[in-house]
Amino acid sequence: MKTKLLAAGLLTIATQVMAETPVLTVLTYDSFTPEWGPGPAIEKGFEATCGCDVQYVTAGDGAAVLARLKLEGDKTDADVVIGLDTNLTASAEGLFAPVTAPANTLPVPFSDANFVPFDWGYFAFVYDNTKLKTPPKNFKELAASDLKIVIEDPRSSTPGLGLLMWVKAAYGDQAPQIWADLADNIVTVTPGWSEAYGMFLDGQADMVLSYTTSPAYHLIAETDATKSAALFDEGHYMQVEVAGKTAHTNQPALADAFLAYLTGDEAQTTLITTNWMYPATTPKAGLPKGFETLIQPTKSLLFPAAEAESLRGKAIEEWQTALSK
């Protein structure tokens, strides 16, 4: 009897402890949470400071994350969202609460009352330098070549949308012609980055839309120097990834603390070699060896958030029209 009473008492205590542990639900994209991504280390690091339980929920790529949040509205369980970028933030009005953004070392000014930047990078086409000796120097050369590329869908993927903004920023009203010329180079369009990059690594395409920082992963994590990013003379479009606190969170203080941790030195260091992007704030230790080998675009392209939002529908329509012919 005493044993049963003791067991029941312990179970009651455990249940109470679990009930008292606050839960922070973080909505993010698929590649953030695997064991090789930044999610697990950031979860562990923050939980050590907060006495809370971080629970990730994933929804495909960044654009799919926003679509899910819009669908859920005020019924969302998410307290924090990680993985939108400045091409999407203007369309998230009413979904996020104001936050305090810390100082950053981004190469461009950043100001948004509802979001904090946590990393950034340049979009680029990645290739195998043992197979492709002379990569194209711009979109026109790529379109004129017989190279096969894999890209991501701009309706579900932030890299896919970034590519559309890149072409639009570089060519303006000539963008439809660029897409018409590129159409026969495109092997397929994938829902997200992971699928596209996997196809490239499997040899199903000569180049893949990714980032100038992608070769650093192969060099540092795999001691493989065979991957490079093509330097385009039109310039490279930037992606600034952001995080925010949802307007309907029931854990506002915990969400603020998480965002402060995400933009702090420990998490920023983690992000470099797990998300393989540049940190929003360069850590005290600097960038790891290998990042100095990456190409450095001479021209940074980036539309302000409101302008990106106004261009998005037209850019997607131009892209769809070209690929449907």
C-alpha positions as CSV (number, residue, x, y, z in Angstrom):
1,M,0.0,0.0,0.0
2,K,2.8,2.4,1.0
3,T,4.5,1.6,-2.4
4,K,1.4,2.4,-4.3
5,L,0.8,5.7,-2.3
6,L,4.5,6.7,-2.9
7,A,4.2,6.0,-6.7
8,A,0.9,7.9,-6.8
9,G,2.5,10.8,-5.0
10,L,5.5,10.9,-7.3
11,L,3.3,10.8,-10.3
12,T,1.3,13.7,-9.0
13,I,4.5,15.8,-8.3
14,A,5.8,15.0,-11.9
15,T,2.4,16.0,-13.4
16,Q,2.5,19.3,-11.4
17,V,6.0,20.0,-12.5
18,M,5.1,19.4,-16.1
19,A,2.0,21.6,-15.8
20,E,4.1,24.4,-14.3
21,T,6.8,24.3,-17.0
22,P,5.9,27.0,-19.5
23,V,5.9,26.0,-23.2
24,L,7.2,28.2,-26.0
25,T,5.9,27.1,-29.4
26,V,8.1,28.2,-32.3
27,L,6.8,28.0,-35.8
28,T,9.6,27.6,-38.4
29,Y,10.8,26.1,-41.6
30,D,11.7,22.4,-42.1
31,S,15.5,22.8,-42.4
32,F,15.7,24.7,-39.1
33,T,14.9,21.7,-36.8
34,P,16.8,18.6,-38.0
35,E,19.7,17.4,-35.9
36,W,22.1,19.1,-38.4
37,G,20.2,22.4,-38.3
38,P,20.4,25.2,-35.7
39,G,17.1,24.3,-34.0
40,P,18.3,21.6,-31.5
41,A,21.3,23.6,-30.2
42,I,19.3,26.8,-29.9
43,E,16.5,24.9,-28.1
44,K,19.0,23.4,-25.6
45,G,20.8,26.7,-25.1
46,F,17.6,28.7,-24.4
47,E,16.0,26.0,-22.2
48,A,19.1,26.1,-20.0
49,T,18.3,29.8,-19.3
50,C,14.5,29.9,-19.2
51,G,13.2,26.9,-17.2
52,C,10.8,26.3,-20.1
53,D,10.0,23.8,-22.8
54,V,10.7,24.9,-26.4
55,Q,8.6,23.1,-28.9
56,Y,9.1,23.5,-32.7
57,V,6.4,23.2,-35.3
58,T,7.4,23.2,-38.9
59,A,5.5,24.1,-42.1
60,G,7.7,23.6,-45.2
61,D,9.7,26.7,-46.3
62,G,9.5,30.3,-45.2
63,A,6.6,31.3,-47.4
64,A,4.6,28.2,-46.3
65,V,5.2,29.3,-42.7
66,L,3.6,32.6,-43.4
67,A,0.7,30.9,-45.2
68,R,0.1,28.7,-42.2
69,L,0.2,31.6,-39.8
70,K,-2.4,33.5,-41.9
71,L,-4.6,30.5,-42.0
72,E,-4.5,29.9,-38.2
73,G,-5.0,33.6,-37.4
74,D,-5.8,34.3,-33.8
75,K,-6.1,30.6,-33.2
76,T,-2.4,29.9,-33.7
77,D,-0.5,28.2,-31.0
78,A,2.7,29.8,-32.2
79,D,4.4,32.2,-29.8
80,V,7.5,32.9,-32.0
81,V,7.9,32.6,-35.8
82,I,11.4,32.1,-37.3
83,G,12.2,32.2,-41.0
84,L,10.3,34.9,-42.8
85,D,12.4,37.4,-44.8
86,T,12.0,41.0,-45.9
87,N,10.3,39.9,-49.1
88,L,7.4,38.6,-46.9
89,T,7.2,40.8,-43.8
90,A,5.0,43.5,-45.4
91,S,2.3,40.9,-46.0
92,A,2.3,39.8,-42.3
93,E,0.5,42.9,-41.0
94,G,-1.5,42.3,-37.9
95,L,0.1,38.9,-37.2
96,F,3.0,40.1,-35.1
97,A,3.5,42.2,-31.9
98,P,6.2,44.9,-31.6
99,V,9.6,43.7,-30.5
100,T,12.9,45.4,-29.7
101,A,15.6,44.7,-32.3
102,P,19.2,44.7,-31.0
103,A,22.1,46.3,-32.9
104,N,23.3,44.3,-35.8
105,T,26.1,44.1,-38.3
106,L,24.0,43.7,-41.5
107,P,25.6,45.3,-44.6
108,V,22.3,47.2,-45.1
109,P,20.2,49.3,-42.7
110,F,17.4,47.3,-41.1
111,S,14.3,48.7,-39.4
112,D,11.1,46.9,-38.6
113,A,9.1,47.3,-35.4
114,N,7.8,43.7,-35.5
115,F,10.8,41.7,-36.5
116,V,14.4,41.1,-35.5
117,P,17.0,39.9,-38.1
118,F,18.8,36.7,-37.1
119,D,20.9,35.9,-40.2
120,W,21.4,36.9,-43.8
121,G,23.0,35.8,-47.1
122,Y,23.3,36.4,-50.8
123,F,21.4,34.2,-53.2
124,A,23.6,32.4,-55.8
125,F,23.7,29.5,-58.1
126,V,25.9,26.7,-56.7
127,Y,27.8,24.3,-59.0
128,D,30.4,21.5,-58.9
129,N,33.7,23.2,-59.9
130,T,35.2,19.9,-61.0
131,K,32.5,19.6,-63.7
132,L,31.8,23.2,-64.6
133,K,35.1,25.1,-65.2
134,T,33.6,28.3,-66.6
135,P,30.4,29.2,-64.8
136,P,28.1,31.9,-66.3
137,K,28.8,35.5,-65.2
138,N,25.2,36.7,-65.3
139,F,21.6,35.6,-66.0
140,K,21.9,36.2,-69.8
141,E,24.9,33.9,-70.0
142,L,23.1,31.3,-68.0
143,A,20.1,31.5,-70.3
144,A,22.3,31.2,-73.4
145,S,24.0,28.1,-72.1
146,D,22.8,24.5,-72.1
147,L,23.2,24.3,-68.3
148,K,20.4,22.7,-66.3
149,I,19.3,24.3,-63.1
150,V,16.9,23.5,-60.2
151,I,15.0,26.4,-58.6
152,E,12.5,26.7,-55.8
153,D,8.8,27.7,-56.0
154,P,8.4,31.4,-55.1
155,R,4.9,30.7,-53.8
156,S,6.2,28.4,-51.0
157,S,9.9,29.1,-50.7
158,T,11.8,32.2,-49.7
159,P,14.7,31.3,-51.9
160,G,12.3,30.9,-54.8
161,L,10.8,34.3,-54.2
162,G,14.2,35.8,-53.7
163,L,15.2,34.6,-57.2
164,L,12.2,36.4,-58.6
165,M,13.2,39.6,-56.7
166,W,16.8,39.1,-57.9
167,V,15.8,39.0,-61.6
168,K,13.4,41.9,-61.1
169,A,16.0,44.0,-59.3
170,A,18.6,43.3,-62.0
171,Y,16.5,43.7,-65.1
172,G,13.3,45.5,-64.1
173,D,10.8,45.5,-67.1
174,Q,13.1,43.1,-68.9
175,A,12.4,40.4,-66.3
176,P,9.8,38.6,-68.4
177,Q,12.3,38.1,-71.2
178,I,14.9,36.8,-68.9
179,W,12.4,34.2,-67.6
180,A,11.4,33.3,-71.1
181,D,15.1,32.7,-72.0
182,L,15.7,30.7,-68.8
183,A,12.7,28.4,-69.1
184,D,14.5,25.7,-71.1
185,N,17.4,25.6,-68.5
186,I,15.0,24.8,-65.6
187,V,14.9,21.0,-64.9
188,T,12.2,21.4,-62.3
189,V,10.8,23.7,-59.6
190,T,10.7,22.3,-56.1
191,P,8.6,23.3,-53.1
192,G,11.6,24.2,-51.0
193,W,15.3,24.6,-50.7
194,S,16.1,21.1,-49.3
195,E,14.5,19.3,-52.2
196,A,16.3,21.4,-54.8
197,Y,19.7,21.1,-53.2
198,G,19.3,17.4,-52.8
199,M,18.6,17.0,-56.5
200,F,21.7,19.0,-57.3
201,L,23.8,16.8,-55.0
202,D,22.3,13.7,-56.7
203,G,23.6,15.0,-60.0
204,Q,20.2,15.9,-61.5
205,A,21.2,19.4,-62.4
206,D,24.4,21.4,-63.1
207,M,23.5,24.3,-60.8
208,V,21.0,25.0,-58.0
209,L,19.6,28.2,-56.5
210,S,21.1,28.5,-53.1
211,Y,23.5,30.9,-51.3
212,T,27.0,32.2,-51.6
213,T,27.6,30.6,-48.2
214,S,26.6,27.1,-49.2
215,P,30.1,26.1,-50.3
216,A,31.3,26.8,-46.8
217,Y,29.2,23.9,-45.5
218,H,30.9,21.5,-47.9
219,L,34.4,22.9,-47.1
220,I,34.1,23.0,-43.3
221,A,31.7,20.1,-42.6
222,E,32.8,17.7,-45.3
223,T,36.4,18.9,-46.2
224,D,35.0,19.2,-49.8
225,A,36.2,22.1,-51.9
226,T,34.4,21.0,-55.1
227,K,31.3,23.3,-54.6
228,S,31.4,27.0,-55.6
229,A,28.9,29.8,-56.1
230,A,28.9,31.7,-59.4
231,L,29.6,35.4,-59.1
232,F,27.1,37.4,-61.2
233,D,28.1,40.8,-62.5
234,E,24.5,42.2,-62.1
235,G,24.9,41.9,-58.4
236,H,23.3,39.4,-55.9
237,Y,20.0,39.7,-54.1
238,M,20.2,39.6,-50.3
239,Q,18.0,37.6,-48.0
240,V,17.6,38.9,-44.5
241,E,15.9,36.3,-42.3
242,V,13.8,37.5,-39.4
243,A,12.0,36.3,-36.3
244,G,9.0,37.8,-34.6
245,K,6.6,37.4,-31.6
246,T,3.0,36.6,-32.7
247,A,0.3,39.0,-31.8
248,H,-1.7,36.3,-30.0
249,T,1.0,34.7,-27.9
250,N,0.2,33.8,-24.4
251,Q,3.9,33.8,-23.5
252,P,5.0,37.4,-24.5
253,A,7.8,37.7,-21.9
254,L,9.2,34.2,-22.8
255,A,8.9,35.1,-26.5
256,D,10.9,38.3,-26.0
257,A,13.5,36.3,-24.0
258,F,13.8,33.8,-26.8
259,L,14.3,36.5,-29.5
260,A,17.0,38.1,-27.3
261,Y,18.8,34.7,-27.1
262,L,18.4,34.1,-30.8
263,T,20.2,37.4,-31.6
264,G,22.8,36.9,-28.8
265,D,26.4,35.8,-29.2
266,E,25.8,32.1,-28.4
267,A,23.0,31.5,-30.9
268,Q,24.5,33.7,-33.6
269,T,27.7,31.6,-33.4
270,T,25.6,28.4,-33.7
271,L,23.7,29.7,-36.7
272,I,26.8,30.2,-38.8
273,T,27.7,26.5,-39.1
274,T,24.3,25.0,-38.8
275,N,22.1,27.3,-40.9
276,W,25.2,28.2,-43.1
277,M,24.4,31.9,-43.4
278,Y,26.0,35.1,-42.2
279,P,25.0,36.0,-38.6
280,A,23.0,39.2,-38.1
281,T,25.5,40.2,-35.5
282,T,29.1,39.0,-36.0
283,P,30.1,37.0,-32.9
284,K,33.0,38.0,-30.8
285,A,35.0,35.1,-32.2
286,G,34.3,36.2,-35.8
287,L,33.5,34.0,-38.7
288,P,35.0,30.5,-38.9
289,K,37.9,29.6,-41.1
290,G,36.6,28.8,-44.6
291,F,34.2,31.8,-44.9
292,E,37.1,33.9,-46.3
293,T,37.1,31.7,-49.4
294,L,33.5,32.6,-50.4
295,I,32.7,34.9,-53.3
296,Q,32.0,38.5,-52.4
297,P,29.4,40.3,-54.5
298,T,30.4,43.8,-55.5
299,K,26.7,44.9,-55.6
300,S,24.0,44.1,-53.1
301,L,20.4,44.1,-54.3
302,L,17.5,44.3,-51.9
303,F,14.0,45.8,-52.3
304,P,12.5,47.5,-49.2
305,A,9.8,45.3,-47.7
306,A,6.9,47.4,-48.9
307,E,8.3,47.5,-52.5
308,A,9.0,43.8,-52.5
309,E,5.4,43.2,-51.4
310,S,4.0,45.4,-54.2
311,L,6.2,43.6,-56.8
312,R,5.6,40.0,-55.6
313,G,2.3,39.3,-57.5
314,K,3.5,40.7,-60.8
315,A,6.9,38.9,-60.5
316,I,5.2,35.6,-59.8
317,E,2.8,36.1,-62.8
318,E,5.7,36.9,-65.1
319,W,7.5,33.7,-63.9
320,Q,4.5,31.5,-64.3
321,T,3.7,32.9,-67.8
322,A,7.3,32.2,-69.0
323,L,7.4,28.7,-67.6
324,S,4.0,27.7,-68.9
325,K,4.9,28.3,-72.6
